[in-house]
Each structure stands twice: as C-alpha cells, then as structure tokens.
Amino acid sequence: MDDDTRNNFVIKISKKIIEDNISLDEQDMGILENYAKFAVSLGVNESDSTDIVSEAFLYLKMQESSDIDPIKQGDQFGAGFS
C-alpha cells in the first residue's frame, strides 16, 4: 500500500477513535479488535489492520503532544508515516 493510502486510513481510523471517545492508551483487546475490523471494512488488508490501528493511536498521541503534524513529519520520529 502506498503512503498516501496508508495515511488516509490512519486519519479515518483516528477520527473514529475520537468520535468514540476512546483513551489513547487503550489496551482492551476487544476494543482494539473492533478497530481492526473497522479498518478492514475501510479496505485495509486484514494482515495490515492491527498495524494501521496502532499507527492511528500513535498519530493521535503525537498530535496531542506537539504542534507537529505527524502525517507530514512522522518520518522525523521514526513513526512510519511519510
């Protein structure tokens, strides 16, 4: 999957996390699996869904903690976004 597609999935999942008012430190496997299923419903390959969901949580944590847009500058943090 190309970077733009991956970033779009991360943003869509991030919006869902915010809408659902989920803690950015969520560890409940049931909740995380629901987001992985949501990612698959968006068109994410099932084998990539867990990674994309993790990136969405990381994206939100990075966004919360700084003024830097992690989608545009994530490579500076080794976050896997580019």
Secondary structure, 3 states (H helix, E strand, C coil): CCHHHHHHHHHHHHHHHHHCCCCCCCCCHHHHHHHHHHHHHHCCCHHHHHHHHHHHHHHHHHHHHCCCCHHHHHHHCCCCCC
